[in-house]
Amino acid sequence: MTKLSNITECITNELNTFEERLNKCLHAEKYLLKDMIDYCFAKKGKRIRPILTFLVANMFGKPSESTFRAAMVLEFIHTASLIHDDVLDESGMRRGRQSINNIWGNNNAILFGDYLYGKCMEFIKTEKDFSLMPIYARIGVSLPKGELLQKNLTEQGSTTEKNYFEVIYNKTASLLEAACETGFLTANEKDTDNNNLKNFDMLNQIKEMGKNLGLAFQIKDDMLDFYLENASEKSIGNDIREKKITLPMIYFLQNTNEQHKNDVLNFINSDEKRDEGILHLIKCVRESNSLKQSQRQVEFFSGKACDIIRRCPDNVYKDALLSLAGFLINRGI
């Protein structure tokens, strides 16, 4: 399988500059805050959001200073939201390591997340930066809305695809949508005599591409929760422990009798779940057709994104986006 580093080779300079600027804006802190920053950013993750921003900006022109600042804002919003989510979910692990809240406590974790949100405001410097504020505001609404909706639907025992897709749009896809949107809007055009790159229809297409990639990305991520082979990337059964009903579980519950469905929902909503019970439920889901059904949805949304990418200008960045879509739907399994 193609490595992510191979896919992003065409934007190596942009990603290196991004990392340098991210580290520079945080390195001056002291004491507890410095310790939390060093720990939080020591493992940088896949950087899917800045990757999308830079690929889109290059595909339609050239990244500007506003492109880099937008990528920083979205990455900080994303990181802060994960920290707050871990507090809400009482998660002890994040990316195979202890979570911030598990080491420094919930109060410090919440304040650290707030600090990262506040740092975003430091990147708003020019008129172009200010013009992106409605996008950041939209994300600021979507992320907590998705978390609240997910908790509400879990309490109600909702097992509909429609509700699930609404949750993952708000919690994940909205950020990838914004990453593509800001990359498009902040790109410096290569040829001013060319088509208007800020064309409204093209902008909507680029947003739709990011949204569909985000939906595919999150469904795949939720599938990884059912694979022992990926325990190092994501703790197996973690979503069940945190009372989350994801797409594989929805399909599983749709194909069982009412009594069994209620028993499973009661187990998921229980505060006292034994590992053997979680592993048994995972085994039942894996032996059903639920993961294959979920994979079909991953391929459906990825396919919609790829259809849009194929209509974009021919260049290495377009090729990289198509490869990225393939990477997202095939990773881990």
C-alpha angles and dihedrals in degrees: 000000000000114000120235090236090060092051093051097044090108091061099039093121093051093048092047091050089048092054092047092052093045092053092044094055091053105036097084096068123106144210119355094359091054091051091051093047093048091050096043096049098036088091107044102188124213097311090218093161098055089040090058092045094053096041092052093044091052094044091059101030134311131316114260130202087266089057091059092046091049091051090052093050093051093046091051092048089049093049093046091050091053091051092051091045090055090054092049093046093042088232117177097192137050123181092346094310136089112283122244092250092050091057104035102021133251097283094054091043092054091048091048090052089050089050091056091049089051092050088061090070090061090066094060101097112133140042089259090054091051091051089063094057094097088059092052090046090052090053091046088059098039099054099055090036090058092048093049092046092050093052092046093050092047091053089050092048092237114183102175125124091220093061092044092052090050090054096049092044090058097039101041119356094055090064094049089047089053092047091057092042095052092045089055096044096047099044117117107231116243095210120025090196090061126091116303101271092200089061109152095227093050090048091055090049092052091049090050090051092054092045093053093046088051093051091049091046094053096045089052090048090053090050091056088066088074098052122087088196089070099046090118092057097042127005108255114248092011093133091052090050089052092049094246120153106209131182098272089052091047091055091045092052092046089060100049134077122271096253094051091045091055091047091052093046091050090050093050091049092047119111091211110061121160120216092238090056091050092048091049091053091048089051090052092050092048092050091052127072092255099105092048089051090050092049089054089057090049089053092045095055093039089051091053090052092048092051088060094044091053089059092056126095114292111252141114091276092059089051090049091052091052090049090048091054089053091048093052095052097043102040121121101003 
